[in-house]
Amino acid sequence: MTVPARRLELDGELTIVAAAEQQARVRAFLAESPVPAELDLSGVTELDTAGLQILLAARREAEQRGTALTFHDPSGPVRSVFETAHLSAELD
């Protein structure tokens, strides 16, 4: 039996301005339970390097907890930053 993934929707700006708040949200979400998790990125309107660091750190933290974290439905701005950073494979 496959355990369904939990999902957290991120929206708006994922930038240095909102980094601390968004990071706290993501970390609390990951701490809730050890099942696979998804971050829904369809509503992210802007992403900068601080936001990118939050996403990549969240993936590492999930791995350290022994679970998977996937990035679901990335918006255009998210795809653009990942492509610029040569990290497009992280979205698949």
C-alpha positions as CSV (number, residue, x, y, z in Angstrom):
1,M,0.0,0.0,0.0
2,T,1.4,3.4,-1.0
3,V,1.2,6.2,1.5
4,P,-0.2,9.3,-0.2
5,A,2.1,12.4,-0.1
6,R,1.2,15.4,2.0
7,R,1.1,18.7,0.1
8,L,2.0,22.2,1.1
9,E,1.0,25.0,-1.3
10,L,3.5,27.9,-1.5
11,D,2.3,31.0,-3.2
12,G,3.3,34.6,-3.8
13,E,6.9,35.6,-3.5
14,L,9.5,33.2,-2.4
15,T,12.2,35.8,-2.1
16,I,14.6,37.2,0.5
17,V,11.8,39.4,1.8
18,A,9.7,36.4,2.8
19,A,12.5,33.9,3.3
20,A,12.3,33.5,7.1
21,E,8.6,33.1,7.1
22,Q,8.5,30.6,4.2
23,Q,11.4,28.6,5.6
24,A,9.6,28.3,9.0
25,R,6.5,27.1,7.2
26,V,8.3,24.5,5.1
27,R,10.3,23.2,8.1
28,A,7.1,22.9,10.2
29,F,5.5,21.0,7.4
30,L,8.4,18.6,7.1
31,A,8.4,18.0,10.8
32,E,4.7,17.0,10.9
33,S,5.2,13.4,9.8
34,P,7.6,11.1,8.0
35,V,5.5,10.4,4.9
36,P,6.5,11.6,1.4
37,A,5.8,15.3,0.9
38,E,5.1,17.6,-2.0
39,L,5.6,21.4,-2.3
40,D,3.1,22.8,-4.7
41,L,4.9,25.7,-6.4
42,S,2.2,26.6,-8.9
43,G,1.3,29.8,-7.1
44,V,4.9,31.1,-6.7
45,T,5.0,34.5,-8.5
46,E,8.7,35.3,-7.9
47,L,11.7,33.2,-6.8
48,D,15.2,34.5,-6.0
49,T,18.3,32.8,-4.8
50,A,17.1,32.9,-1.2
51,G,13.9,31.1,-2.2
52,L,15.9,28.6,-4.2
53,Q,18.1,27.9,-1.2
54,I,14.9,27.3,0.9
55,L,13.6,24.7,-1.6
56,L,17.0,22.9,-1.9
57,A,17.5,22.9,1.9
58,A,14.0,21.5,2.3
59,R,14.8,18.6,0.0
60,R,18.0,17.9,2.0
61,E,16.1,18.1,5.3
62,A,13.5,15.6,4.0
63,E,16.2,13.2,2.9
64,Q,17.8,13.5,6.3
65,R,14.5,12.6,7.8
66,G,14.3,9.6,5.6
67,T,11.5,10.7,3.4
68,A,11.0,12.2,-0.1
69,L,10.1,15.7,-1.0
70,T,9.1,16.6,-4.5
71,F,8.4,19.9,-6.1
72,H,4.9,19.8,-7.7
73,D,3.6,22.0,-10.6
74,P,6.3,24.7,-10.6
75,S,5.2,28.1,-12.0
76,G,7.0,29.8,-14.8
77,P,9.2,31.9,-12.5
78,V,10.2,28.8,-10.6
79,R,11.1,26.9,-13.8
80,S,13.1,29.9,-15.0
81,V,15.3,30.2,-11.9
82,F,15.9,26.4,-11.8
83,E,16.8,26.5,-15.5
84,T,19.2,29.4,-15.0
85,A,20.8,27.6,-12.1
86,H,21.1,24.4,-14.2
87,L,18.9,22.6,-11.7
88,S,15.9,21.7,-14.0
89,A,16.4,18.0,-13.1
90,E,15.4,18.8,-9.5
91,L,11.9,19.6,-10.7
92,D,11.3,16.2,-12.3
